[in-house]
Amino acid sequence: MEKRGNALKSKRRGGAVSLPPRAQWALNVLLVLIGSFIVAISFNMFMVPNGIASGGVAGISILLQRAFGFTPAITQWAINIPLFIAGIVLLGKKFGLKTAIGTIVLPLFVLLTSGWKPPTDNLVLAAIYGGIGVGLGLGLVFRAGGSTGGLDLAAQILHRYTGLPLSLALVCFDGSVIVTAGIVISPEAALYALVSLFVTSKTIDFMQSGLQLSKVAFIISERADAVADSILHDLDRGLTRLDGQGGYTGEGRTVLMVVVSQNEVAKLKALVKSIDGNAFVIISNTAEVLGQGFKLER
């Protein structure tokens, strides 16, 4: 009876009850599906009818529709599926089923909702509400540890083989789409695309962890070397090793300190858990981070 009580306390620690692995996996898949559906309806009701190509494969599909009349969903499949396969071949089988689901299902939802009528033809409202909708949907997908593929995979491949920072690679791809929108559609459309991209990024930030911009994590593990190596190479984040001492045992311990962005929190927790399920992890908000990989002070 005592063991059962301790187990229940462990599950309820922090005020939340942890789900069994299969139930958690099913919930994550459901979030990926719901998030993809929200992205699809926002895309069809705000972005497509107003020509707002705010980066990514979705933006490319709008450009090709305007220039050649291609169906956006078909274009997205034609780009996403080969990129997903290339990601598996070049980066390894780390994307998982949830990324595959997002890659395939999002264009399907785009196809199924393509006939939905837009609620407004006002470009300002379309850019703002389209950005909110896309950000809301992607935020749910990211919280589930999933991805919708697209140019994120292309940026990861470019980063791996050229050493170009991942954030810069993403900016280059999205920037190219927006610049092309200014040429193919109109300069005004490119400006509204920038507004929409900004709103999307801020909505994703809020969905991931409220208004906080970054998180700082302190990790105490018996397998600190393995955890540190995985953070450096798999998460592609730097870290600091701190010398600590157990307050009760007096034994020396290594404390790993790492700062991550909002969409990397779930990846960090999963990474640590896969190496050491008994690791002690503290994750807290940080209002501002200055330095390489984050904001540089000028």
Buried (B, 14 or more C-beta within 10 A) or exposed (E): EEEEEEEEEEEEEEEEEEEEEEEEBEEBBEBBBBBBBBBBBBBBBBBBBBBBBBBBBBBBBBBBBBEEEBBBBBBBBBBBBEBBEEBBEEBEEEBEEBBBBBBBBBBBBBBBBBEEEBEBEEBEEBBBBBBBBBBBBBBBBBBBBBBBBBBBBBBBBBBBEEEEBBEEBBEBBBEBBBEBBBEBBEEEBBBBBBBBBBBBBBBBBBBBBEEBBBBBBBBBBBBBEBBBEBBEEBBBBEBEEEEEEEEEEEEEBBBBBBBBBBBBBBBBBEBBEEBBEEBEBEBEEEEEBEEEBBEEEE
